[in-house]
Amino acid sequence: WDGAAREAQRRMQPGFEHIASKLRGQIAELTGSSQSIQGHFQQYMNLMQQPTIASALVSERELLLSQLKEELKQIQQTFSTLVSGEASELKGNNVPVIVETLTRCR
């Protein structure tokens, strides 16, 4: 049984390589938005678990990870600025800073 499974995997290898190149091309078109890349990865999660495809898309996963880290850093900076009250745009219409901060945090 194991031999037959290995043979089937070997025969499917070219197909997985073709799928990986198609996915790489689709992801390359989406490089502007981490949310769209993440959605693409989630949409094809079952394919991404195939070892051939997973190894072929390492750089795309690293790109997504770096984009998500950068977005997280920006969100943390914005949050810190809003909580500390340093942002000039926090001055509302007779609204205390803490209320404005809580409103923006939601």
Buried (B, 14 or more C-beta within 10 A) or exposed (E): EEEEEEEEEEEEEEEBEEBBEEBBEBBEEBEEEBEEBBEBBEEBEEBBEBEBBBEBBEEBBEBBEEBBEEEEEEEEEEEEBBBEEEBEEBEEEEEEBEEBBEEBEE
